[in-house]
Amino acid sequence: MNRRLLTAIVTTVLCLTTFMLVIVRDRLVAAQGVETLTQPTMAPLVKPAVSSPGLASNACAVQPDKGSVKMRQKAMLERRARLLSSGSVSLSRFRQELDVASQSAEGGAKATTDYVPREEMALIDPTNYGDRFLNDINGNPANLEPLVVLHETVGSASSAINLFKAFHLNDDDQVSYHTLVKRNGTVVYLVPPDKRAFGAGNSSFVGVNGLEAVRTSSALSASVNNFAYHISLETPYDGNHNGYTHSGYTQAQYQSLAWLVANTGVAEGRITTHKGVDRSRSRIDPRSFSDKTFFALLRAQPKTTTIAIRCTDPSLLPTQP
């Protein structure tokens, strides 16, 4: 009986000693900054910001991926997870603070107005917008001069926003504007201006240098989305149909739209409509739009670049520590 008790005591002491030695070893290793084999590190699931910038970054992506649909969807889902976990953003992500020195009225004339609209933010699902690219899918330069494209919702503002907030895995279902103007003139920011909203598939713009369009996907036609800023006007109640006209837009909408476009700094010659860029000839929005009213209000606005449409070449950004 005594021999069994002694054996049990010795075994217990040896186990405790071994356990204490393991603890001491692990603490010494941790103090030296060395990872042990029992604590492996997981490889990051997300690519560096240079190739896939996040919501807070205004960096361009370099070039679209030519991978399979499955591979592109996987990358999109990883990007979506990262953006959804990146936290909230402020109004300055959509419109910077006004720098008086940056104001310049078109033609050198001084333009002043006291009009400032109500502003809101409604962050949409990341599947419905992407990064702007420095190069197209074939490696050609794609950072073209910014363009403003005007749309209408053909429905209520809330229904459009709910559509954009929905998860869409397939390319054909993904859609968005950068900004929406409600009937009461409220400006709703949806996508940061230096990101690529999916507002006009299969589209092009005829500029001074000829036809302008950028192809960013092997599965989709070229479009103006890579350099366009998409703004949509909420359609009046009598316009929720496919007809060619309706009662038109409110004065508050025209005022807010003029204020918004003036803050992009885009020249009048590069302001167009969805109908104007659509190559399928099926889009007719914005219907019943008054160019006269809009451009008169636009010319009364001070021109700024507080809404910065261009993304930034990642090689020009400060190196992250």
Residue, then its C-alpha position, 0 to 999 in steps of 0.5 A: m500500500n505504501r509503495r503504491l502511494l509513493t509511486a502516485i506521488v512521484t508521478t504527480v510531481l513529474c507531471l507538475t514539473t513537466f507542466m511548469l517547464v512548458i509554461v516557462r518555455d512558452r513565456l520565454v518564447a513569447a518574450q522573444g517575439v517568436e511564434t511557437l508551432t502550437q500557435p500558427t498565424m492565419a494567412p490574411l484573407v484580404k489583399p493589400a489596400v493597393s490592389s483593393p482599397g477600402l471604403a475610407s481610402n480614395a485609392c484607385a484599384v490598378q486593373p480588373d481581374k480577368g479570373s473566372v466568375k467564381m474567383r471574381q465573386k469570391a474576391m467580391l465577397e471578401r471585399r464586401a466583408r471588409l467594407l462592412s466591418s470598416g465602421s461608419v464614415s462621416l459626411s466628409r467622405f462624400r463631400q469635403e469641407l469648402d476651401v474658399a481658395s478653391q472656388s472659381a466661377e466659370g468664365g471668371a465671373k463671381a457667382t454667389t448663392d446662399y442655397v445649401p440643401r439638406e444632406e443625408m447619408a445612406l450607405i448601400d451594400p458593397t456588392n452594388y459598387g466597386d473601385r475605380f481603376l487606373n487601367d481597363i481589363n486589357g491594361n490600357p489607361a482608364n482614368l479619364e476626365p470625370l463625367v456627370v450623368l443624370h438619372e431618375t429613379v422611376g419610383s420613390a427614393s426609398s424604394a431605390i435606396n432599399l434596392f441598393k442596400a440589398f445584397h446582389l451576387n450577380d453582375d446583372d443585378q448590381v446597380s447604384y447611383h452616387t447620389l440621389v435628390k429627393r422631391n423636397g431637395t434633400v441630397v442623399y449620398l450613397v457611394p463615395p465619389d471616388k468609387r465606381a457606382f453601377g449606374a450605366g451599363n453598356s454606355s459611352f460618351v462622345g467627348v472632344n477626343g472621341l468615344e469614351a468608355v472603359r471595360t472593367s469586366s470580361a463579362l460586361s460591356a464597356s461603360v462610362n462608370n469608371f469615370a462617371y458621377h451618377i446623380s438621380l432625381e426622385t421621380p414624381y408620383d405620376g411618373n412610375h411608368n415607362g411612358y415618355t413624360h411626367s409632371g417634372y421635378t420640383q424647384a428644390q430638386y433643380q436647386s439641389l442638383a445645381w448645387l451638387v453638380a457645381n461642387t464636382g467642378v465638372a465642366e458643362g460640356r461633360i454633363t449628360t444624361h442616362k439617355g445620352v450615354d446609353r448604347s442600347r437606346s432603351r433608356i430615356d431618363p431623366r424624363s421631362f427634364s428642363d435643361k434651361t432651369f437646371f443650367a440657369l441655376l448651375r451658372a449661379q453657383p460657385k464652382t468647387t471641387t469639394i466632391a472629388i470624383r477622381c480616385t488617387d493613384p496608389s503609388l502616390l499615397p503615403t506608405q503605410p507603416 
